Amino acid sequence: MFVNVEVMRASQHPDTGASNYPPPVYAVAEDRRAVPPAGVFWWLGSTVLLGVVIGVVWWLLSPAGRLFGDPADARQWLLRDLTLAGLHLLAGIGIGLVVALRLGLPGIVARILAAVGGSMAGSVLALLTGEALAFLLGPHGRDDVPGSDFGLHSFGVLVIWPATVAVIVFVTALIGLARRRI
């Protein structure tokens, strides 16, 4: 009874048959800069959905909104605009920080563009949602006071959310570059 034992030398490779190691399922992607389309759609969809939520919160909680205040009181119109500005600033900081924490991942350019573009769309959608809810459910302005309908008087507020996202990502990228140079 003889046992056929083959000794494998260091210069030999194991016989894996026709397959290669590692299997393709574990192989690194060829293009590490690409991001799957689902990731871009997730960023766009989440920021647009956040815009709807911000619009509802703005309509409910702002002065001269649904829950409190007098729409005919012109002193509350600025506070109504500042409420939307504050909500946009908070959303911009949150999304900007999430994107900034993922700067090292592949496909960051597509994610940044989707986050900033989605923030623009979400900002406009927040305005439209709040105004549509006020049109449908109140509060309604008075006919003898022009501009007393629930709406935005300072349209520069719509730039706050996407600008905040862009500035946070830009500053974070600059800090990262400065650290690598030192």
GUTOR-469034 format. One record per residue: x, y, z of N, C-alpha, C in turn. Coordinates in steps of 0.1 Angstrom, whole numbers, padded with zeros to 4 digits, always signed. Atoms other than C-alpha are relative to their C-alpha. Layout:
N
XYZXYZXYZ/...
REM end
This chain:
182
+0008-0011+0000+0000+0000+0000+0009+0012+0000/-0008-0012+0002+0016+0031-0013-0009+0012+0000/+0007-0012-0001+0004+0066-0006+0007+0010-0009/-0006-0009+0009+0010+0091-0034-0002+0014+0006/+0000-0013-0007+0019+0123-0016+0008+0010-0009/-0008-0010+0008+0028+0153-0037+0004+0012+0010/-0005-0011-0008+0049+0179-0020-0001+0013-0008/+0001-0012+0007+0041+0214-0030+0012+0009+0003/-0012-0009-0002+0071+0237-0035-0005+0015+0001/+0004-0014-0002+0070+0274-0027-0002+0007-0014/+0001-0007+0013+0074+0283-0064-0013-0005-0008/+0012+0005+0007+0043+0263-0073-0013+0007+0005/+0013-0006-0004+0008+0277-0073-0010-0012+0002/+0009+0011-0002-0021+0256-0060-0009-0001-0013/+0009+0003+0012-0043+0240-0087-0014+0004+0004/+0013-0004-0003-0075+0259-0086-0010-0003-0011/+0008+0004+0011-0088+0245-0118-0002+0012-0009/+0002-0011+0010-0103+0269-0144-0003+0013+0007/+0004-0012-0006-0113+0295-0118+0013+0008+0005/-0011-0009-0006-0091+0324-0106-0004+0004+0014/+0002-0004-0014-0086+0335-0071+0004+0015+0001/+0013+0001-0006-0102+0357-0058-0011-0001-0010/+0012+0000+0009-0136+0350-0072-0004+0014-0004/+0004-0013+0005-0151+0379-0092-0009+0007+0010/+0009-0007-0009-0176+0386-0064+0008+0007+0011/-0008-0006-0010-0147+0395-0041+0010+0010-0006/-0010-0008+0007-0126+0414-0067-0004+0015+0002/+0001-0014-0002-0121+0451-0063-0006+0006-0013/+0006-0006+0012-0142+0472-0087+0011+0007-0009/-0010-0006+0009-0123+0485-0118+0001+0015+0002/+0000-0015-0001-0134+0521-0115-0005+0003+0014/+0003-0003-0013-0133+0531-0079-0006+0014+0002/+0006-0014-0001-0145+0567-0087-0015-0001-0003/+0014+0001+0004-0179+0555-0100-0009-0002+0013/+0010+0002-0010-0209+0556-0077-0012-0007-0006/+0012+0006+0006-0239+0533-0083-0011+0010-0001/+0011-0010+0001-0269+0552-0096-0010+0000+0012/+0008+0000-0012-0288+0541-0065+0005+0009+0010/-0005-0010-0009-0265+0562-0044-0004+0014-0003/+0004-0014+0005-0272+0593-0065-0014+0002+0003/+0014-0002-0002-0309+0587-0064-0004+0000+0015/+0002+0000-0015-0307+0581-0026+0002+0015+0005/-0003-0013-0004-0291+0615-0021-0011+0010-0005/+0011-0009+0005-0316+0633-0044-0013-0002+0007/+0013+0003-0007-0346+0615-0029+0000+0004+0014/+0000-0003-0014-0336+0620+0007+0000+0015+0002/+0001-0015-0001-0330+0658+0002-0013+0005-0004/+0013-0004+0005-0362+0662-0017-0011-0003+0011/+0009+0004-0011-0381+0643+0010+0002+0009+0012/-0003-0010-0011-0364+0665+0036-0006+0013-0002/+0007-0013+0004-0377+0695+0017-0014+0000+0003/+0014+0001-0003-0412+0683+0021-0002+0001+0015/+0001-0001-0014-0407+0678+0058+0002+0014+0006/-0003-0014-0005-0392+0712+0063-0012+0009-0004/+0011-0009+0003-0421+0728+0044-0012-0002+0009/+0011+0003-0009-0446+0711+0067+0003+0007+0014/-0004-0006-0013-0426+0722+0098-0001+0015+0000/+0000-0014+0001-0423+0757+0085-0015+0005+0001/+0014-0004+0000-0461+0759+0079-0006-0001+0014/+0006+0002-0013-0469+0746+0113+0006+0010+0011/-0007-0007-0011-0443+0764+0135+0004+0014-0002/-0004-0013+0002-0436+0797+0119-0010+0010+0006/+0010-0010-0004-0452+0829+0133-0008+0004-0012/+0010-0002+0010-0483+0837+0113-0002-0012-0009/+0003+0012+0007-0484+0801+0103-0012-0007+0005/+0012+0007-0004-0509+0774+0112-0003+0000+0015/+0003+0001-0014-0505+0772+0149-0001+0013+0008/+0001-0012-0008-0500+0807+0161+0004+0012-0009/-0003-0012+0007-0497+0843+0150-0011+0005-0008/+0010-0006+0008-0517+0867+0130+0006+0003-0014/-0006-0002+0013-0511+0867+0092+0000+0015-0004/+0001-0015+0004-0521+0904+0089+0010+0008+0007/-0010-0008-0008-0494+0915+0114+0013-0001-0008/-0012+0000+0009-0465+0926+0091+0013-0002+0008/-0012+0003-0008-0440+0923+0120+0003-0014+0001/-0002+0014+0000-0444+0886+0119+0005-0006-0013/-0004+0005+0013-0436+0882+0082+0015-0002+0000/-0014+0002+0000-0399+0886+0088+0004-0012+0008/-0002+0012-0009-0400+0860+0116-0004-0012-0008/+0004+0011+0008-0418+0837+0092+0011-0004-0010/-0011+0002+0010-0390+0841+0066+0013-0005+0008/-0012+0004-0007-0363+0837+0093-0002-0014+0006/+0003+0013-0004-0380+0805+0105+0004-0010-0011/-0004+0008+0011-0376+0790+0071+0015+0000-0003/-0015-0001+0001-0340+0803+0069+0007-0009+0010/-0006+0008-0010-0332+0786+0102-0001-0015-0003/+0002+0014+0003-0347+0753+0091+0009-0004-0012/-0009+0003+0011-0327+0755+0058+0014-0001+0005/-0014+0001-0005-0295+0762+0077+0002-0013+0008/-0002+0013-0007-0300+0732+0100+0001-0012-0010/-0001+0010+0010-0307+0710+0070+0013+0000-0008/-0013-0001+0007-0276+0723+0052+0011-0005+0008/-0011+0005-0009-0254+0717+0082+0000-0015+0001/+0001+0014-0001-0267+0682+0086+0005-0008-0012/-0004+0006+0012-0264+0672+0050+0015+0002-0003/-0014-0003+0003-0230+0690+0046+0009-0009+0009/-0008+0008-0009-0216+0671+0076+0000-0015-0004/+0001+0014+0005-0228+0637+0063+0009-0001-0013/-0008+0001+0012-0213+0644+0029+0015+0002+0003/-0014-0003-0003-0181+0658+0044+0007-0012+0007/-0006+0012-0006-0176+0626+0065+0003-0011-0010/-0002+0011+0010-0177+0605+0033+0008+0005-0012/-0008-0005+0010-0152+0625+0013+0010-0010-0006/-0010+0010+0004-0128+0595+0011-0006-0011-0008/+0006+0011+0007-0153+0572-0004+0000+0002-0015/+0001-0001+0015-0155+0564-0042-0012+0008-0004/+0012-0006+0006-0178+0585-0063-0004+0013+0007/+0004-0011-0008-0177+0616-0041-0005+0012-0008/+0005-0012+0009-0182+0641-0070-0014-0002-0003/+0015+0002+0003-0215+0625-0079-0008+0002+0012/+0008-0001-0012-0226+0624-0043-0001+0015+0004/+0001-0014-0003-0217+0661-0038-0009+0007-0009/+0009-0006+0010-0235+0671-0070-0014-0004+0004/+0013+0004-0004-0265+0651-0059-0005+0006+0012/+0004-0006-0013-0265+0665-0024-0003+0015-0002/+0002-0014+0002-0262+0701-0036-0012+0002-0009/+0012-0001+0009-0287+0696-0064-0013-0003+0007/+0012+0004-0008-0311+0678-0041-0004+0011+0010/+0002-0011-0009-0307+0706-0016-0007+0012-0007/+0007-0010+0007-0317+0731-0042-0015-0003-0003/+0014+0004+0003-0348+0711-0052-0007-0001+0013/+0007+0001-0013-0356+0704-0015-0003+0014+0006/+0003-0013-0005-0354+0741-0007-0012+0006-0007/+0011-0004+0007-0378+0750-0034-0013-0007+0003/+0012+0009-0004-0401+0721-0025-0005+0004+0014/+0004-0005-0013-0401+0733+0011-0009+0012-0001/+0008-0013+0002-0414+0767+0000-0013-0004-0006/+0013+0003+0007-0440+0752-0023-0009-0009+0009/+0008+0008-0010-0451+0727+0004-0007+0009+0010/+0006-0009-0010-0456+0753+0030-0011+0009-0005/+0010-0009+0006-0474+0777+0007-0013-0008-0004/+0012+0008+0005-0497+0749-0007-0008-0004+0012/+0007+0003-0012-0506+0738+0028-0008+0012+0006/+0007-0012-0005-0514+0774+0038-0012+0003-0010/+0011-0003+0010-0535+0778+0006-0012-0010+0002/+0011+0010-0002-0555+0746+0013-0006+0000+0014/+0005+0001-0014-0557+0746+0051+0001+0012+0008/-0001-0012-0008-0550+0781+0062+0014+0001+0007/+0008-0013-0002-0541+0806+0076+0000+0007-0013/+0002-0008+0012-0554+0828+0049+0001+0015+0004/-0002-0014-0003-0544+0864+0047-0013+0008-0002/+0012-0008+0001-0568+0893+0047+0001+0007-0014/+0000-0006+0013-0579+0909+0014+0004+0015+0001/-0004-0014-0001-0573+0945+0027+0014+0002+0004/-0014-0001-0003-0537+0937+0037+0008-0007-0011/-0008+0007+0011-0515+0930+0006+0012-0007+0006/-0012+0008-0004-0488+0903+0012-0003-0007+0013/+0003+0006-0013-0506+0889+0043-0002-0015-0002/+0001+0015+0002-0510+0854+0027+0013-0006+0004/-0012+0007-0004-0486+0828+0040+0009-0003-0012/-0009+0002+0011-0456+0829+0018+0014+0006+0004/-0013-0004-0003-0420+0838+0016+0002+0014-0007/-0002-0013+0006-0411+0875+0011+0015+0002-0004/-0015-0002+0002-0372+0871+0011+0004-0013-0007/-0003+0012+0007-0364+0846-0017+0014-0004+0001/-0014+0004-0003-0327+0847-0008+0001-0012+0010/+0000+0011-0010-0336+0822+0019+0001-0013-0007/-0001+0013+0008-0338+0795-0008+0014-0004-0003/-0014+0003+0003-0301+0797-0013+0008-0005+0012/-0008+0004-0012-0291+0790+0023+0003-0014+0001/-0003+0014-0001-0295+0753+0023+0010-0006-0009/-0011+0005+0008-0275+0744-0008+0013+0007+0002/-0013-0007-0002-0249+0770-0001+0007-0005+0013/-0006+0005-0012-0244+0757+0034+0007-0014-0002/-0005+0013+0003-0239+0722+0021+0013+0001-0008/-0012-0002+0008-0214+0734-0005+0012+0006+0008/-0011-0006-0008-0194+0755+0020+0006-0010+0009/-0005+0010-0009-0191+0727+0045+0008-0010-0007/-0008+0009+0008-0179+0703+0019+0013+0006-0005/-0012-0007+0005-0155+0728+0004+0010+0002+0011/-0009-0003-0011-0140+0738+0038+0006-0014+0005/-0005+0013-0004-0137+0701+0048+0011-0005-0010/-0010+0004+0011-0119+0693+0015+0013+0008+0001/-0012-0008-0002-0095+0722+0020+0008-0004+0012/-0007+0004-0012-0087+0711+0055+0007-0014-0002/-0006+0013+0003-0081+0675+0043+0012+0002-0009/-0011-0002+0009-0058+0688+0015+0012+0006+0008/-0010-0006-0008-0039+0710+0040+0007-0010+0009/-0006+0010-0008-0033+0681+0063+0009-0009-0007/-0008+0008+0008-0019+0660+0035+0013+0006-0004/-0011-0008+0004+0005+0687+0025+0010+0002+0011/-0009-0003-0012+0020+0691+0060+0008-0012+0003/
REM end
